Amino acid sequence: MARKRLFRAIAPRAAASLLAISFAMSATAYAQDSADDSDDADAKVIIVTAQKRSQNILDVPVAISAISQDTLQAAQIDRFTELTAVSPSLTITTSGNRNQNPIFLRGIGTFSFSTAAEPAVLVMIDDVPLLLPGQSIGNFADVARIEVLRGPQGTLFGKSASAGVISIVSQAPSKTLTGFVEASVTDDEEYRTQAAISGPIDANGGFRVSGFYNNFNGFLRNLQTGNMLGQEEAWGLRGRFDYTFGKVDVQLTADYSEFFDNGGDNTYRQVDRVRANGTPGNQQLNLTGITPGPTNRNVRINNEAVNDSKQLLLSSRISVDLDFATLTSITSLQNWKYLAQNDQDLQPTPDIFQDSTYDTTTVTQELRLTSPTDGDFDYIVGAYFADGETDRSFVRTATAPPLRQNWDSNAKIRNYAAFVQLGYDLSPKTLVSLGARVNRERIGVEFDDRRPGQQAIFRGADAETAFTGKLALQHFFDNGLMAFASIATGYKGQAYDISSGFNQRRADNPIRSESSVAYEIGLKGQAFDNMAQFQLIGFWTDYDDYQSQGINTELEVAQFELVNVGKLRTRGIELETTLNPAEGLTIFASGAYVDATIRQFPNSECYFGQTVEQGCVRNPASGLFSQDLAGAQLNNSPDFKFNLGFNFETPIASGVELVTNGNFTWQDDIFFDLRGNPRTRQGAYGLANASIGLQGDDKNWQVSLFVNNLFDQDYVTQIIDDTSTRVDPFIILQQIPRNASRFFGARVRLGF
C-alpha cells in the first residue's frame, strides 16, 4: 500500500437462556502448555496466571476470562479493538487518535486527552505493563491466550488496574521443531500474513521467532482526492529465547512493530440545514456527494489522516528455584513513538488541522518471591519499580484564532511499590487469602506554550502514597464446585491534565486520585461429567473521584479538561461457560448484565440544546449552566451483552477433517456521551462471524473460507455531537469501523 498522507425486555430471556445452558467462556486449546503428560480430563484444564502464579482457572477467586486462539479464530478477531466480541464486560471507544481509544471494563475506564492520565484498565504483554493505552492497539499475532481480569486488581498489579487487567500471553518455544506460514485475503482488499518457527536449542531450552505483515486498502472514500481512507500497513517481528541453567530459568523477549494508517476520520451522521426558526443553517459545509446518515462512508477533506506508530519492547524474566520458593525478576524497556495528524473540520478547505507526536519511554522492574502451594500456607512477596517519561508536541492550525494551539510537554512518572499476598488453608476445603500493596508515586510536568504572544512555561511536581488491599475466602465442595467471596480496594493515581489550555493552575492542582471498593461473590466448577465448565460472578463496586474528560463549569470561563466525577457505582452479574458435548465440538458462551451509574456528579456541563426541563439549570453565583448527573447511566456501557460461539472439527476422509466455527455477539443500546446526550445513542445490535474449511488431522495445514458481519449489521464505535453556538443547527459525527460492513475472505495455513 502506498503511504498516502495519508436490559431491557430481551435481557432476562437471554440471561435465562445462558443460565439454562450453564456453559463458561474461553478456550481449552492451550491447556496443553502445562499439561503435556496429562489424561483427557486434565487436558481440559485452563491454566492462567491471574495471581502471578500458574493456576487452574476454576481455582482462582477472581473474575477472569481466558480467551484462547480457538476462540479468537471463531470470532474472527485479529485486532485488539475487536476483543469486545468475546468479552461482554469489555467496551472500547475509538477515535482518530490511537491514544484516545479508552478501554472500559464493567463500564469503568479512562478517557482523557492528557498524556499523564494513565488508563484504569491495565494492558500487559507477557507480564510487562504498558504505560499508555495507545501502545496496546495492535494485532494479535502468535498469541497463546488473553486473560481478562475484571474489577480492581490493584493489590498485585498496581495503580493502573483500578478497573481491571488485560494480559496478553504470547506463544512459548516448542519442544520439537515446528513452524507455520498463514496468509489470508478478503474481498475488500485486505492481505494478511504471519509466520513462526520454533524449536529446541538443546535439552535445556528453545527459541521462537514470529512475524506478521498486513495491508488493507481502506473502507471510507475521500471524495476530494478519490483515495480510500482506513488504509493500513503493519508489520512486526518477535523473538523469544528460553533456557534453563540448573535452577535458573531465563526468558528473553524482543518485540518490534510498526503500524501505519490513514484512518480515524469521522463521517457526517446528521447535518441539519434549517434552524428551528426556519432560517438556513450550516450552509458553510460542503456536502457534495455526501448523504449524512448512519451508513455514510464518504468524506470530503483536503488533509488525510496519518497514524504512524513504532513500538519496541524488550523484556527479561529470570526465575531462580530456591527450594523453599521461587525468586523471579522481570525487567522491561519499552519505547513508543507515535505521529497523529487529522483534518478536524471535515471540509475540503484548510480550516482546522491537528498534528501531534508522542515519544514514550518506560523502564520497569519487578522482583517477587513465590512459595509453593502444597502446604497450608503460601505467599507472594514482591517489589515493583517503574520510570516513565512521555514527550508530546501538539500543533493545531485554524482560521479561528481561539482554536490555534502550539505547545510541547513532558510528563514524568516514577512509581515504587511493595506488595504481598498470603494464603492459608483454614481446612482442606476452605482457603483464605489476604493481600496488600503500598504505592508511592512521584509525578512531574513541564508545559511549553509556544503560541505567539502567549509564550510561557508551566512546571509542576507532586507525590502521593496509597494503600490497597484484598481479602478473599473460597470453599471447595465435594461435587467439584468452588464458591468465593472477596472485598478489594482499588486506586488510580493523581494526574496532570496535559492538554490544550494547560496553565499554572493545572500545574499546581493535579487531578485527584481515584479510589474504589469492590465486592464479589462467585461460583465456579464443572458439570455434565466434566463436559462443561462455568463461572458465575456477582459484583458491586463503588468509585470515588472518578477521572473523566469533561468541561470544568466552575471556572469563570468554562474549559474542556480532565475532571473528577464525584461517585460512580457498577454492579451486575457475569456468566462464562464452555461445553464439550461431543468429540471435536466446543461451545463457548458468556453474558453480562452491568448496571453502571453515576451516584454523584452535581456540576456536569449541559449538552447543546438541553433545556431546564431536561435538567440544565443556571448557577446563580457563576451564571453558568450545568446539570446534576446523579442516577445517569455511564457512557458506552451496555446494560446487557452476550456472545455465543463454537468450534467443530470432524474427520471426513483419510487424514482430512472438516472444521467450522462461528460467533454471535449482541449488546444493548448505549449513549456515547457521559452527559446523556440523546443524539449520541447507539441502538442495540448483533454481529455474527463464521468460517468453514478443511484441515489435516495433524493440524499441519488448513484451508478455510470466512465471513465477518454475516448479516451486514451497521453500527458505530463513537457518536459525537459537534453542535455548538458556532455551528447551529445540529451536526452529528460518527466513527464507523471496518467491521460495520460484511466482508468475505479465504485463509491458508501450512505448518510442520
C-alpha positions as a printed Julia matrix, in Angstrom:
752×3 Matrix{Float64}:
   0.0     0.0    0.0
   1.34    3.38  -0.95
   1.81    5.55   2.13
  -0.58    8.35   1.29
  -0.97   11.38   3.57
  -2.48    9.9    4.38
 -31.63   -4.99  29.73
 -34.3    -4.49  28.98
 -37.05   -6.81  27.56
 -34.56   -9.15  25.97
 -32.1    -9.21  28.86
 -33.94  -11.53  31.27
 -34.72  -14.01  28.47
 -31.18  -14.01  27.16
 -29.7   -14.35  30.63
 -32.07  -17.21  31.4
 -31.01  -18.95  28.22
 -27.36  -18.73  29.18
 -28.07  -19.99  32.68
 -30.12  -22.86  31.32
 -27.28  -23.92  29.09
 -24.86  -23.45  32.0
 -21.63  -23.27  29.91
 -18.17  -20.72  30.52
 -16.07  -18.99  28.11
 -12.75  -19.41  26.86
 -10.79  -21.93  25.33
  -9.41  -25.27  26.17
  -6.87  -25.34  23.38
  -3.93  -24.02  25.37
  -4.28  -26.11  28.5
  -1.58  -28.33  26.98
   1.02  -25.65  27.78
   1.21  -27.12  31.26
  -0.46  -30.49  30.77
   1.56  -32.3   28.11
   1.55  -35.6   30.01
  -1.98  -35.46  31.43
  -5.01  -37.58  30.62
  -8.09  -36.41  28.71
  -9.78  -34.94  31.77
  -6.72  -32.92  32.68
  -6.39  -31.73  29.09
  -9.5   -29.6   29.65
  -7.81  -27.65  32.44
  -7.29  -23.97  31.63
  -4.15  -22.59  33.24
  -3.99  -18.86  34.0
  -1.58  -16.55  35.8
  -4.13  -14.12  37.24
  -2.46  -14.22  40.67
   1.13  -14.22  39.39
   1.36  -18.0   39.6
   0.1   -20.79  37.33
  -3.33  -22.0   38.5
  -6.42  -23.75  37.22
  -8.86  -21.03  36.24
 -11.59  -22.76  38.3
  -9.43  -22.47  41.46
  -8.85  -18.71  41.24
 -11.1   -16.44  43.38
 -11.09  -13.77  40.68
 -13.49  -12.87  37.85
 -11.33  -13.88  34.9
 -11.73  -14.94  31.28
  -9.05  -16.9   29.44
  -9.59  -16.4   25.72
  -7.69  -18.88  23.58
  -6.54  -18.86  20.0
  -9.5   -21.09  19.08
 -11.92  -18.51  20.46
 -10.14  -15.68  18.66
 -10.37  -17.61  15.4
 -14.05  -18.48  15.87
 -14.86  -14.81  16.38
 -12.51  -13.68  13.57
 -10.6   -11.45  15.97
  -7.36  -10.06  14.57
  -7.06   -6.72  16.38
  -7.17   -5.57  19.99
 -10.27   -3.41  19.46
 -12.22   -6.49  18.25
 -11.74   -8.25  21.61
 -15.08   -6.8   22.75
 -16.79   -9.52  20.67
 -15.87  -12.25  23.17
 -15.63  -10.31  26.45
 -19.09   -8.98  27.42
 -17.88   -6.68  30.19
 -15.37   -5.04  27.85
 -16.03   -2.0   25.64
 -13.63    0.22  23.67
 -14.43    3.68  22.33
 -12.47    4.56  19.19
 -11.34    7.88  17.77
  -8.88    9.23  15.25
  -6.07    9.15  17.81
  -4.82    5.73  18.92
  -4.0     7.03  22.39
  -7.57    8.27  22.86
  -9.25    4.86  22.42
 -10.24    4.21  26.05
 -10.75    0.67  27.36
 -13.67    0.03  29.74
 -14.41   -2.97  31.96
 -17.8    -3.13  33.7
 -18.4     0.42  32.47
 -15.22    1.83  34.04
 -12.29    3.22  32.05
 -10.39    6.42  31.43
 -10.95    8.79  28.53
  -8.55   11.69  28.57
  -6.63   13.88  26.15
  -3.83   14.07  28.7
  -0.67   12.01  28.25
  -0.23   11.94  32.04
  -3.54   10.23  32.87
  -2.97    6.51  32.95
  -5.72    4.06  31.94
  -7.98    2.4   34.51
  -7.62   -0.9   32.61
  -4.03   -2.09  32.58
  -2.78   -3.88  29.46
   0.14   -6.27  29.87
   2.18   -8.28  27.4
   3.94  -11.27  28.96
   3.86   -9.71  32.45
   5.09   -6.32  31.21
   2.68   -3.39  31.87
   2.19   -0.82  29.1
   2.17    2.84  30.13
  -0.26    4.38  27.61
  -3.43    2.89  26.09
  -2.28    3.6   22.54
   0.52    1.07  22.91
  -1.98   -1.8   23.1
  -3.93   -1.06  19.93
  -2.31   -3.64  17.67
  -2.56   -7.12  16.22
  -2.99  -10.48  17.93
  -0.17  -12.28  16.15
   1.17  -15.52  17.65
  -0.91  -15.19  20.82
  -1.45  -18.21  23.1
  -4.27  -16.69  25.18
  -5.64  -13.45  26.56
  -6.63  -13.17  30.21
  -9.23  -10.54  31.13
  -9.37   -9.8   34.87
 -12.42   -7.74  35.75
 -12.72   -5.35  38.68
  -9.96   -3.64  40.71
  -6.68   -5.6   40.65
  -4.51   -3.07  42.44
  -3.01   -5.4   45.05
  -0.96   -7.46  42.62
  -0.93   -5.24  39.53
  -0.81   -1.7   40.88
  -2.45    1.67  40.38
  -3.16    1.29  36.65
  -5.52   -1.62  37.26
  -8.34    0.15  39.12
 -10.94   -1.33  36.72
  -9.14   -4.49  35.6
  -6.32   -6.06  33.63
  -5.99   -7.41  30.1
  -3.0    -9.74  29.99
  -1.74  -10.91  26.59
   0.27  -14.15  26.74
   2.35  -14.99  23.7
   3.31  -18.42  22.45
   6.25  -20.11  24.15
   9.01  -22.06  22.38
   8.02  -25.6   21.42
   9.79  -28.79  22.47
  10.09  -30.0   18.88
  10.9   -28.13  15.69
   7.67  -26.6   14.4
   6.64  -23.76  12.15
   3.84  -22.34  10.06
   3.0   -19.79   7.4
  -0.5   -18.33   7.18
  -1.98  -16.0    4.6
  -5.45  -14.53   4.13
  -7.2   -12.28   1.64
 -10.6   -10.56   1.75
 -12.97   -9.23  -0.88
 -12.37   -5.67   0.36
  -8.65   -6.0   -0.34
  -7.05   -6.87   2.95
  -3.95   -9.06   2.81
  -2.56  -10.62   5.99
   0.4   -12.92   6.5
   2.06  -14.31   9.58
   4.69  -16.95  10.19
   6.6   -18.55  13.04
   9.33  -21.07  13.6
  10.1   -22.63  16.97
  12.05  -25.47  18.44
  14.66  -26.62  20.91
  18.23  -25.42  21.07
  19.14  -28.4   23.19
  17.58  -30.29  26.09
  17.7   -27.15  28.25
  15.96  -24.56  26.11
  14.42  -23.35  22.92
  13.51  -20.41  20.71
  10.55  -18.92  18.87
  10.64  -16.32  16.11
   7.44  -14.94  14.6
   6.39  -12.12  12.33
   3.39  -10.59  10.57
   2.58   -8.24   7.71
  -0.84   -6.69   6.97
  -2.01   -4.49   4.13
  -5.56   -3.12   3.79
  -6.99   -0.9    1.06
  -9.39    1.05   3.32
 -13.18    1.32   3.61
 -14.07    5.04   3.58
 -13.94    7.21   0.47
 -12.43   10.69   0.34
 -14.42   12.35  -2.44
 -11.96   15.24  -2.59
  -8.94   13.11  -3.6
 -10.56    9.85  -4.7
  -8.44    7.96  -2.16
  -9.65    5.28   0.23
  -9.33    6.05   3.94
  -8.74    3.47   6.63
  -5.81    2.09   4.66
  -3.41    0.16   6.85
   0.08   -1.2    6.57
   1.59   -3.0    9.55
   4.41   -5.38  10.27
   6.16   -6.81  13.3
   8.83   -9.24  14.46
   9.08  -11.05  17.75
  11.77  -13.33  19.17
  11.8   -15.32  22.37
  14.59  -17.37  23.91
  14.03  -19.69  26.89
  16.85  -21.54  28.63
  17.48  -23.36  31.91
  20.81  -23.15  33.7
  20.45  -25.61  36.54
  17.95  -23.99  38.91
  17.79  -20.76  36.9
  15.21  -20.24  34.12
  15.87  -17.39  31.7
  13.36  -15.92  29.24
  14.43  -13.13  26.89
  11.97  -11.41  24.56
  12.31   -8.75  21.87
   9.26   -7.34  20.08
   9.17   -4.61  17.43
   6.2    -3.45  15.36
   5.11   -0.63  13.09
   1.53    0.38  12.25
   0.59    2.97   9.68
  -2.89    4.0    8.57
  -4.75    6.97   7.17
  -7.99    6.25   9.02
  -9.8     7.53  12.05
 -11.8    10.26  10.3
 -15.36   10.9   11.41
 -18.2    10.9    8.9
 -21.36   13.01   8.99
 -24.26   11.19  10.66
 -26.65   14.16  10.71
 -26.41   17.68   9.31
 -29.45   19.96   9.67
 -29.62   22.74   7.07
 -32.66   24.54   8.52
 -32.87   26.01  12.0
 -35.91   25.68  14.26
 -37.0    29.21  13.27
 -36.9    28.26   9.58
 -33.72   30.14   8.66
 -30.87   28.41   6.78
 -28.03   26.9    8.77
 -24.74   25.08   8.25
 -24.54   26.42   4.72
 -20.75   26.64   5.04
 -20.44   22.83   4.89
 -19.56   21.26   1.54
 -21.6    18.05   1.39
 -21.32   17.46  -2.36
 -21.69   13.7   -2.9
 -22.28   13.08   0.81
 -25.57   11.86   2.27
 -25.31   12.15   6.06
 -26.65    9.12   7.92
 -25.69    6.01   9.9
 -24.35    4.33   6.74
 -22.4     7.3    5.39
 -18.92    6.19   4.35
 -17.92    9.27   2.37
 -15.96   12.34   3.44
 -14.61   15.35   1.59
 -11.38   16.6    3.17
  -8.18   18.2    1.97
  -5.85   16.66   4.59
  -5.96   12.91   5.04
  -5.16   11.41   8.42
  -1.82    9.94   9.38
  -1.38    7.45  12.22
   2.2     6.23  12.36
   3.15    4.04  15.33
   6.5     2.39  16.1
   6.99    0.3   19.24
   9.9    -1.59  20.76
   9.52   -3.87  23.77
  12.45   -5.67  25.37
  12.0    -7.85  28.44
  13.75  -10.46  30.51
  12.32  -12.89  33.02
  14.72  -14.72  35.31
  13.45  -17.28  37.83
  15.64  -18.93  40.45
  14.5   -22.06  42.3
  15.49  -21.53  45.95
  13.87  -24.82  47.01
  11.61  -23.13  49.57
  10.38  -20.57  47.0
  10.98  -19.14  43.53
  12.62  -15.77  43.09
  11.51  -14.02  39.88
  12.89  -10.89  38.27
  11.02   -9.21  35.37
  12.77   -6.31  33.66
  11.49   -4.35  30.68
  12.33   -1.44  28.43
   9.62   -0.06  26.14
   9.62    2.8   23.68
   6.64    4.05  21.66
   6.78    6.73  19.01
   3.51    7.9   17.5
   2.56   10.55  14.96
  -1.1    11.55  14.65
  -2.37   14.02  12.08
  -6.0    14.68  11.14
  -8.35   17.12   9.48
 -10.61   18.41  12.23
 -13.02   20.44  10.1
 -14.01   17.59   7.71
 -14.03   20.08   4.85
 -12.06   20.39   1.59
 -10.65   23.76   2.66
  -7.81   24.3    5.16
  -9.64   25.3    8.33
  -8.65   23.16  11.32
  -5.75   20.68  11.18
  -4.05   18.89  14.08
  -0.53   17.48  14.26
   0.63   15.63  17.36
   3.65   13.48  18.23
   4.26   11.17  21.17
   7.55    9.72  22.41
   7.19    7.45  25.43
   9.95    5.52  27.19
   9.35    3.3   30.21
  11.6     1.09  32.32
  10.05   -1.39  34.75
  11.48   -3.81  37.27
   9.61   -6.35  39.38
  11.02   -8.74  41.96
   8.86  -11.33  43.65
   9.24  -14.37  45.86
   6.62  -17.05  45.29
   6.17  -20.04  47.57
   4.81  -23.45  46.55
   1.12  -24.11  47.24
   1.4   -27.68  48.53
   1.25  -26.68  52.21
  -1.29  -24.97  54.47
   0.4   -21.61  53.96
   1.6   -19.87  50.79
   2.75  -16.4   49.89
   3.82  -13.96  47.21
   6.03  -11.07  48.28
   7.26   -8.52  45.78
   8.53   -5.07  44.9
   7.92   -3.01  41.77
   9.53    0.0   40.16
   8.58    1.95  37.04
  10.09    5.05  35.5
   8.16    6.53  32.58
   8.52    9.69  30.51
   6.3    10.98  27.71
   7.12   13.88  25.42
   4.22   15.23  23.39
   4.0    18.1   20.97
   0.72   19.46  19.63
   0.0    21.96  16.87
  -3.48   22.98  15.72
  -3.75   25.35  12.81
  -7.1    27.1   12.44
  -8.65   30.1   10.74
 -10.34   30.99  14.04
  -7.57   32.28  16.36
  -9.07   30.88  19.61
  -8.67   27.36  18.23
  -4.98   27.69  17.38
  -2.57   25.76  19.55
   1.18   25.18  19.64
   2.7    23.51  22.66
   5.19   20.92  23.83
   5.02   18.92  27.05
   7.0    16.48  29.14
   5.31   14.2   31.68
   7.3    12.12  34.13
   6.11    9.39  36.43
   8.1     7.33  38.91
   6.41    4.57  40.85
   7.63    2.46  43.77
   5.51   -0.32  45.26
   5.7    -3.28  47.6
   3.06   -5.98  47.71
   2.23   -9.2   49.5
  -0.42  -11.88  49.15
  -0.8   -14.54  51.83
  -2.87  -17.7   51.59
  -3.88  -20.05  54.39
  -5.9   -23.29  54.38
  -8.45  -22.97  57.16
  -9.38  -26.57  56.35
  -8.63  -28.94  53.46
 -11.51  -27.33  51.54
 -11.61  -23.74  52.81
  -8.95  -21.17  51.95
  -8.46  -17.54  52.88
  -6.14  -15.08  51.17
  -5.1   -11.6   52.2
  -3.24   -9.11  50.02
  -1.88   -5.61  50.48
   0.1    -3.1   48.46
   1.75    0.21  49.3
   2.31    2.54  46.37
   4.46    5.65  46.29
   4.29    7.77  43.16
   6.0    10.93  42.0
   4.7    12.88  39.0
   6.08   15.88  37.19
   5.18   18.11  34.26
   6.74   20.78  32.09
   4.47   22.53  29.58
   5.79   24.96  26.99
   3.1    27.16  25.43
   4.56   28.33  22.1
   1.7    30.43  20.72
   2.87   33.84  19.51
   2.33   36.43  22.2
   1.41   33.79  24.79
   4.76   32.06  25.29
   5.06   30.63  28.78
   6.46   27.61  30.57
   4.49   25.95  33.38
   6.0    23.38  35.74
   4.64   21.19  38.49
   5.55   18.22  40.68
   3.71   16.2   43.28
   3.81   12.89  45.13
   1.3    10.6   46.82
   1.29    7.38  48.84
  -1.63    4.97  48.76
  -2.57    1.58  50.18
  -4.76   -1.07  48.59
  -5.82   -4.44  49.9
  -7.87   -7.53  49.22
  -9.47  -10.26  51.33
 -10.87  -13.41  49.69
 -12.49  -16.54  51.11
 -13.1   -19.63  48.99
 -14.56  -23.07  49.64
 -14.35  -26.25  47.53
 -17.4   -28.5   47.7
 -17.33  -32.27  47.32
 -19.12  -32.03  43.96
 -16.22  -30.04  42.5
 -17.77  -26.6   42.79
 -15.82  -23.68  44.24
 -17.51  -20.66  45.82
 -15.74  -17.48  46.76
 -16.34  -14.02  48.18
 -13.93  -11.11  48.19
 -13.57   -7.45  49.08
 -10.88   -5.3   47.5
  -9.89   -1.66  47.34
  -8.63   -0.01  44.19
  -6.59    3.11  43.47
  -5.67    5.11  40.4
  -3.06    7.79  40.87
  -3.39   11.54  40.55
  -2.59   13.02  37.14
  -1.81   16.24  35.36
  -4.27   17.32  32.7
  -1.69   17.92  29.97
  -3.75   19.23  27.09
  -4.6    22.49  25.34
  -5.31   25.24  27.88
  -2.76   23.96  30.39
  -1.59   26.68  32.75
  -0.05   27.12  36.16
  -3.41   26.49  37.84
  -3.42   22.97  36.38
   0.27   22.52  37.19
  -0.4    23.39  40.84
  -3.56   21.27  41.07
  -3.24   17.77  39.59
  -6.44   15.8   39.19
  -7.19   13.94  42.4
  -6.56   10.21  42.6
  -9.42    7.78  42.04
 -10.38    5.12  44.62
 -12.79    2.2   44.75
 -14.18   -0.57  46.93
 -15.22   -3.79  45.2
 -17.3    -6.73  46.45
 -17.52  -10.0   44.53
 -19.14  -13.39  45.01
 -18.69  -16.24  42.6
 -19.31  -19.88  41.8
 -17.0   -21.89  39.55
 -16.88  -25.53  38.6
 -17.6   -28.33  36.18
 -20.83  -30.05  35.2
 -22.19  -32.85  33.0
 -19.38  -35.3   33.84
 -16.72  -32.64  33.28
 -18.05  -31.8   29.82
 -18.83  -28.25  30.91
 -17.08  -25.57  32.88
 -18.69  -22.4   34.17
 -18.11  -19.23  36.15
 -20.95  -17.2   37.65
 -19.89  -13.89  39.22
 -21.8   -11.17  41.05
 -20.08   -7.83  41.66
 -20.65   -4.42  43.26
 -18.03   -1.66  43.07
 -18.19    1.95  44.27
 -15.8     4.56  42.84
 -14.9     7.95  44.32
 -13.31   10.83  42.39
 -13.59    9.04  39.06
 -11.37   10.73  36.47
 -13.09   11.7   33.22
 -12.69   14.17  30.38
 -15.25   16.95  30.59
 -15.74   20.68  30.95
 -14.93   22.49  34.18
 -18.03   24.68  34.63
 -16.81   26.08  37.94
 -14.36   28.43  36.19
 -15.27   31.96  35.11
 -14.69   30.78  31.54
 -15.58   27.09  31.22
 -12.71   24.94  29.88
 -12.55   21.46  28.35
 -10.4    19.49  30.8
  -9.98   16.4   32.9
 -12.25   16.47  35.96
 -13.14   14.32  38.96
 -16.65   12.91  38.76
 -17.95   12.59  42.31
 -19.09    8.99  42.73
 -19.87    6.02  40.48
 -21.3     2.55  41.04
 -21.07   -0.5   38.84
 -22.8    -3.76  39.74
 -24.08   -6.79  37.92
 -23.8   -10.47  37.05
 -21.43  -12.24  34.66
 -21.68  -15.77  33.31
 -18.99  -17.56  31.33
 -19.25  -21.11  30.08
 -17.64  -23.7   27.86
 -19.11  -27.06  26.87
 -17.67  -30.11  25.09
 -20.83  -32.12  24.31
 -19.25  -34.31  21.63
 -15.88  -35.26  20.22
 -14.43  -32.3   18.37
 -17.15  -29.83  19.42
 -16.56  -26.94  21.79
 -19.3   -24.43  22.56
 -18.45  -21.26  24.44
 -20.75  -18.55  25.71
 -20.72  -15.6   28.04
 -23.05  -12.85  29.14
 -23.01   -9.87  31.42
 -25.62   -7.6   32.98
 -23.86   -4.4   34.08
 -25.6    -1.54  35.87
 -23.0     1.26  35.69
 -24.38    4.54  37.02
 -23.28    7.9   38.33
 -24.08    8.36  42.0
 -22.84   11.94  42.37
 -21.81   14.48  39.73
 -23.56   17.78  40.58
 -21.87   20.24  38.21
 -21.61   18.49  34.87
 -21.81   20.58  31.72
 -25.05   20.5   29.74
 -25.17   19.16  26.22
 -26.08   21.63  23.5
 -29.77   22.39  23.38
 -30.51   20.8   26.77
 -33.44   22.56  28.43
 -34.31   23.31  32.03
 -36.97   20.59  31.81
 -34.21   18.18  30.79
 -32.13   19.14  33.84
 -29.92   22.0   32.62
 -30.09   24.77  35.25
 -28.29   28.07  35.78
 -25.92   28.56  38.7
 -26.88   31.93  40.24
 -23.34   32.51  41.53
 -21.38   31.89  38.32
 -24.13   32.45  35.79
 -23.11   29.19  34.06
 -25.45   26.36  33.2
 -24.87   22.82  34.47
 -26.73   19.6   35.25
 -26.76   17.02  38.04
 -25.97   13.59  36.56
 -26.81   11.57  39.69
 -28.58    8.39  38.59
 -27.44    8.62  34.95
 -26.02    5.63  33.12
 -22.33    5.65  32.27
 -21.48    6.2   28.64
 -20.59    3.29  26.33
 -21.69    0.74  28.92
 -24.46   -1.57  27.65
 -26.77   -2.93  30.33
 -26.65   -6.36  28.73
 -24.26   -8.05  26.36
 -23.61  -11.68  25.43
 -21.74  -13.82  22.96
 -22.21  -17.43  21.8
 -19.72  -19.35  19.67
 -18.49  -22.78  18.69
 -15.58  -24.73  17.21
 -16.25  -28.07  15.47
 -13.78  -30.49  13.92
 -14.71  -33.91  12.47
 -12.98  -36.41  10.11
 -14.49  -36.61   6.62
 -11.77  -38.57   4.78
  -8.45  -40.23   5.44
  -6.23  -37.6    7.05
  -8.73  -34.79   6.37
 -11.05  -33.01   8.82
 -13.9   -30.57   8.35
 -13.51  -27.56  10.62
 -16.21  -24.95  11.21
 -16.57  -22.19  13.75
 -18.71  -19.18  14.45
 -19.54  -16.48  16.96
 -22.52  -14.19  17.62
 -22.32  -11.09  19.83
 -25.25   -8.91  20.9
 -25.28   -5.77  23.01
 -27.89   -3.41  24.44
 -28.21    0.23  23.42
 -25.79    2.83  24.79
 -25.06    6.56  24.87
 -21.56    7.64  23.89
 -21.82   10.96  25.75
 -21.27   10.91  29.52
 -23.75   13.82  29.76
 -26.57   11.62  28.43
 -26.98   13.48  25.14
 -29.8    11.57  23.37
 -28.3    12.4   19.99
 -25.34   10.12  20.79
 -27.45    6.97  21.22
 -26.34    3.75  19.52
 -29.18    1.23  19.29
 -28.87   -2.44  20.22
 -27.21   -4.63  17.62
 -25.77   -8.11  16.99
 -22.78   -9.3   14.95
 -22.18  -12.77  13.52
 -18.93  -14.2   12.16
 -18.39  -17.71  10.73
 -15.92  -19.86   8.82
 -15.7   -23.31   7.23
 -12.7   -25.21   5.97
 -10.59  -28.34   5.72
  -7.51  -29.28   7.69
  -5.15  -32.19   8.14
  -5.71  -34.47  11.11
  -2.23  -33.48  12.27
  -3.26  -29.8   12.14
  -0.33  -29.04   9.85
  -2.45  -27.5    7.11
  -5.77  -25.72   6.83
  -7.78  -24.03   4.09
 -10.88  -22.05   5.09
 -13.43  -19.5    3.94
 -14.76  -16.94   6.41
 -17.26  -14.11   6.66
 -17.33  -11.21   9.09
 -20.57   -9.43   9.98
 -22.65  -12.07   8.23
 -25.9   -10.08   8.41
 -24.26   -6.8    7.33
 -25.2    -5.02  10.56
 -24.47   -1.3   10.66
 -23.07    0.08  13.9
 -20.62    2.73  15.07
 -17.94    2.91  17.74
 -18.39    6.6   18.55
 -21.0     9.33  18.06
 -20.01   12.96  18.6
 -22.45   15.86  18.83
 -20.46   18.66  17.21
 -23.28   21.16  17.55
 -22.5    24.44  19.26
 -23.44   28.1   19.09
 -20.83   28.35  16.31
 -22.41   25.57  14.21
 -26.19   25.52  14.62
 -28.39   23.59  13.91
 -27.27   20.06  14.63
 -24.1    18.41  13.32
 -23.61   14.8   14.45
 -20.4    12.91  13.65
 -19.63    9.2   13.92
 -16.79    6.69  13.88
 -17.61    3.77  11.57
 -15.41    0.67  11.99
 -14.36   -1.51   9.11
 -16.36   -4.42  10.61
 -19.62   -2.47  10.21
 -19.79   -3.9    6.67
 -19.91   -7.55   5.69
 -16.79   -8.93   4.06
 -15.64  -12.38   2.95
 -12.21  -13.94   2.91
 -10.07  -17.01   2.47
  -7.26  -18.24   4.69
  -4.49  -20.8    4.07
  -2.18  -22.17   6.75
   0.75  -24.52   6.2
   2.86  -25.9    9.0
   5.17  -28.66  10.12
